[in-house]
């Protein structure tokens, strides 16, 4: 049975390795690479001929080269039946990959940089989980445990900072977004690529973030990677475009421009249907995320309280600090702890979250009133009482959010927004 012939969810059916069509299409995007292209194709072709037993294709995606790159590619295509050439009149790695992948008839689509910085021994482990239906995408990672990397401190620093930014802004769970060594199931790509906007270097990141939020499985392969000192990539310009892309994707997610809910329903892998006795589904994960958000909210609350206390007094400062952090806390828990995305029901969730906030306000304000009515507290004692009251309010908040505001049975009755 082929992946495309099944009515199952895309990405889960093993690929037919004996069909007439290419099973694997490896794309090499190039722009003015007349020197490096030929040794790259010869080395890659030799590797595939020796190690791959199913039909494959190597596609050179020429991005508006102005040197002899296109002529070199066409000469190699005449020499090797497995080599094809796709010419584009405009530059952009993302544009090239999007165009070639969407037009390919292969079941698994991959790409790698022309410098072949990544050891080709990782290609088999990269593709294997996609062929079996175990995973939807696969990425080579220079930051995963077991990777062996040779590169300068500048690139190492930039790479780690970029991935830290992705984790903090887009909640990325993959370790290396920009390694030029990736693969995707074609049936999954057909659903995701129409929603990937970037045409440059941010294409990889946008595709991965979209896949993660759609509930797809991303397989990571630790690679051996040696930096190419002659790389023509402009690091500053690329970093700037990537930061712009992060802002755009963040905005599109919050506004619902990216149809995450529909893609998750269509493509997402369902939770494992196994119940552990006495442990509600996802409880441990929810507790960890709720605790992390709670700690951040408490710290933000204390900072706001201390900033406002001198100006407006303890009770008004407590009210304002709690209100601001409660809104942020509800929004973060809605998305990260309980996995609810899109705008549907957001107003109701915030309203009910504010009711829960009212209980927290009653606890903390009551504690302050009791403390000030019985003694004249110093700042340390006042903060200590507030922290303890907030801890009690946090426990109550989790129980109410999980059992009432974001209860799965109530979410099932909420209309979905696409």
PyMOL commands that set and color helices and strands:
alter all, ss='L'
color gray80, all
select helices_A, chain A and resi 36-51+69-79+93-103+122-132+153-169+186-195+203-213+235-255+260-267+283-312+314-337+346-374+379-405+408-411
alter helices_A, ss='H'
color red, helices_A
select strands_A, chain A and resi 24-30+56-63+83-88+108-112+137-141+148-150+181-185+218-222+224-226
alter strands_A, ss='S'
color yellow, strands_A
deselect
rebuild
show_as cartoon
